[in-house]
Amino acid sequence: MPHSRILYAKPSITNLEVQYATDAAASGWGSHCYDYIIRFRDLLKSYLEVPYVIPTSSCTGALHLALAALDIKAGDEVILPDITWIASVAPVTYVGATPVLVDVLEDSWCIDPTAIRRAITEKTKAIIVVHLYGNLCDMDEIMSLAKEHGIAVIEDAAEGLGSVYKGRKAGAIGDMATFSFHGTKTVTTGEGGALIVQSPELYEKLLVLESHGRDPKISKQFWCEKVGYKYKMSNLDAAIGTAQMERIEELIARKREIFSEYQEVLSRRPELHLNPEPENTLNSYWMTTVVYDKSVNFDRDNLLSEMEAANIDARVFFYPVSMMPPFPSKPENAVSYSLFERGINLPCYHDISTDQINRVCDVVLRHLDREKARK
């Protein structure tokens, strides 16, 4: 009998999510149309220990709002890692600014602070850092560098919810931060995001920008002070998110358990490198990822084919953004241009079983042995 399909990601949905979503659909209208949005916002704010949270329809929208609030425009530059999903970079183009893509570190796969320093010019207005797959950026070094040059730091924590850097949660360290609650994430609202704001001045500005330019202090109905945006999260989405946030410790703990099961098997092979967890940090391991050592004659397409033959889903490691047609090529980002070819994301949804994890590990190890023999 063939094995059942192992997916790479799917949400953990219980009766609580169904109950809240049903309640929102039945009664979350009129004067109650923000009830779950407020509950979700307050749960996230309490969890992160931050002053201001604005729920949004996507992480991409949250990044767009953040850049608009900083008045970033044509002629400005924003520094980002070359290894990330394009959603981190696209909002920079929405405001007319230039994305400056720099290399990442070999060990964390996150943006290299030394590369940031080299890329700073008088046009640099912000740095967007990405906590890739749950791994953490070197926030002390980055925040120090940004302060030295008077540059804002935006944490793209779409993949970092639950990770902790020296006692502070990812998303609670930069001037602003964004989260994604896409269906693949540890906490989901189906589609959705959030913008985290530290400054009361920026928060007041964002309350206008995120409501089509309507100032909540002005009582005139449908009066807009400026042209703004509409990236609001729906009450239905927030209802699911509220249930998820009430379960967040359980959800993150399960992600860490899954990673530990993979690590127990795969870390026996020195040619395989998994997500790191440096001292004084906690990795929420949104996506368990394995990177093959440069010494291995690794063929990612072969591994993907072997996974498919075993009825297993797997995700490729992100391509460098600068390899894609909309952006100038930057092969000088040597780590980025080497890393993507050697990495793969492994199935790590919450209800994956130990037997299924072992099935995935068997394919990875058999493939490794074949590649070594072929070399």
Buried (B, 14 or more C-beta within 10 A) or exposed (E): EEEEEBBBBBBBBEEBBEEBBEBBEEEBEEEEBBBBBEBBBEBBBEBBEBEBBBBBBBBBBBBBBBBBBBEBEEEBBBBBBBBBBBBBBBBBBBBEBBBBBBBBBBEBBBBBBBBBBEBBEEEBBBBBBBBBBBBBBBBEBBBEBBEEEEBBBBBBBBBBBBBBBEEEBBBBBBBBBBBBBBBBBBBBBBBBBBBBBBBEEBBBBBBBBBBBBBBEEEEEEEEBEEEBBEBBBBBBBBBBBBBBBBBBEEBBEBBBEBBEBBBEBBEEBEBBBBBBBBEEBBBBBBBBBBBBEEEBEBBBEEBBEBBEEBEBBBBBBBBBBBBEEEBEEBEEBEBBBBBBBBBBBBBBBBEBEEEBBEBBBEBBBEBBEBBBEEE
